Amino acid sequence: MAIALVSCQSGRLSKTASVSDAETIIIGTFKITKDGKNANKNSKIYFDENQKGVLTYRLGEDGTIIMKLPKGNHFLKLLYTPYGSANLPDGYANLTVPESGKVYYIGEIEIDGTGVFQKKFSGIVRDVQAKDLKEKKIPIRVTDKRDEVLEAYEKEFGKEKPVVISLLEVSQ
């Protein structure tokens, strides 16, 4: 697996980025599909809010996420894809990253958007902006398949920080 580290606009952690005492790193993989097609490329994952995009990550086709977050509790709020979006209820899909200086593996997160991603109409143009969409719980499956993403992370960033398993938790 190759990891392309790009500008901070994507949310990806770069080798030159500093991580403060108030921050930590999360790694994992998203597998977002719609009608059997890979919907990862150019999809955005919003943590904690769905408007400003302060904690936003733009996925590549492989779905790998390597991102720094403030330490503490976070939740997935919005999934924005070229095929539609999902505005999740606060606290539905949660992750806990309580300590700085560590790397947290959040899992392989599988989301099938078939029949659940929403689009809204904006005049005559169909838009995928999800800020105004109704909150909706969607099926999310989380598994522990860490080997590939850990290998890619360690190849790029080394083994200096301990990796802690803290899988995304989905409430019912």
Residue pairs with C-beta under 8 A, 6 or more apart in sequence:
1 62
1 64
1 148
1 149
1 151
1 152
2 62
2 152
3 64
3 66
3 152
3 153
3 156
4 60
5 12
5 13
5 14
5 15
5 66
5 156
6 12
6 14
7 14
8 14
8 17
9 58
10 57
10 58
11 55
11 56
11 57
11 58
11 67
12 57
12 58
12 66
12 67
13 19
13 25
13 66
13 67
13 68
13 157
15 156
15 157
17 68
19 25
19 68
19 100
20 100
21 100
21 101
22 70
22 71
22 100
23 68
23 69
23 70
23 71
23 100
24 68
24 69
24 70
24 71
24 97
24 99
24 100
24 101
24 102
24 103
24 104
25 66
25 67
25 68
25 69
25 102
25 103
25 104
25 161
26 65
26 66
26 67
26 68
26 69
26 95
26 97
26 103
26 104
26 105
26 106
27 64
27 65
27 66
27 67
27 103
27 104
27 105
27 106
27 149
27 150
27 153
27 163
28 64
28 65
28 105
28 106
28 107
28 108
28 109
28 149
28 168
29 62
29 63
29 64
29 65
29 107
29 108
29 109
29 145
29 148
29 149
30 40
30 43
30 45
30 59
30 63
30 65
30 109
30 111
31 38
31 40
31 63
31 108
31 109
31 110
31 111
32 38
32 39
32 40
32 43
32 59
32 63
32 79
32 81
32 111
32 113
33 39
33 110
33 111
33 112
33 113
33 114
34 81
34 83
34 84
34 112
34 113
34 114
34 117
35 83
35 114
36 114
37 83
38 61
39 81
39 82
39 83
39 113
40 59
40 60
40 61
40 62
40 63
41 59
41 60
41 61
41 82
42 58
42 59
42 81
42 82
43 58
43 59
43 79
43 80
43 81
43 82
44 53
44 56
44 57
44 58
44 59
44 78
44 79
44 80
44 81
45 56
45 57
45 59
45 65
45 76
45 78
45 79
45 80
46 53
46 55
46 56
46 76
46 77
46 78
46 79
46 80
47 55
47 56
47 57
47 69
47 74
47 75
47 76
47 77
48 54
48 55
48 74
48 75
48 77
49 55
49 77
50 77
50 78
50 87
50 130
50 131
51 131
55 69
55 74
57 65
57 67
59 65
64 149
64 152
65 106
66 153
66 156
66 157
69 97
71 97
71 98
71 99
71 100
72 96
72 97
72 98
73 94
73 95
73 96
73 97
74 94
74 95
74 96
74 97
75 88
75 90
75 91
75 92
75 93
75 94
75 95
76 88
76 92
76 93
76 140
76 168
77 87
77 88
77 90
78 85
78 86
78 87
78 88
78 130
78 131
79 85
79 86
79 88
79 111
79 113
79 117
79 130
79 138
80 128
80 130
81 113
81 117
81 128
82 128
83 113
83 117
83 128
84 113
84 117
84 118
84 119
84 128
85 117
85 118
85 119
85 128
85 129
85 130
85 133
86 111
86 113
86 116
86 117
86 118
86 130
86 133
86 136
86 138
87 118
87 130
87 131
87 133
87 134
87 135
87 136
88 135
88 136
88 137
88 138
89 135
89 136
89 137
90 135
91 171
92 137
92 170
92 171
93 140
93 168
93 169
93 170
93 171
94 168
94 169
94 170
94 171
95 104
95 106
95 166
95 167
95 168
95 169
96 166
96 169
97 104
97 166
99 164
101 161
102 161
102 162
102 163
102 164
103 153
103 161
103 162
103 163
103 164
104 163
104 164
104 165
104 166
105 144
105 146
105 149
105 150
105 163
105 164
105 165
105 166
105 167
106 142
106 166
106 167
106 168
107 142
107 143
107 144
107 145
107 146
107 167
107 168
108 142
108 143
108 144
108 145
108 149
109 140
109 141
109 142
109 168
110 140
110 141
110 142
110 143
111 138
111 139
111 140
111 141
112 139
113 138
116 136
116 138
116 139
118 130
118 133
118 134
118 136
119 126
119 127
119 128
120 126
120 127
120 128
120 129
120 130
120 132
120 133
121 127
122 129
140 168
140 170
142 167
142 168
142 169
142 170
144 165
144 167
146 163
146 165
150 163
153 163
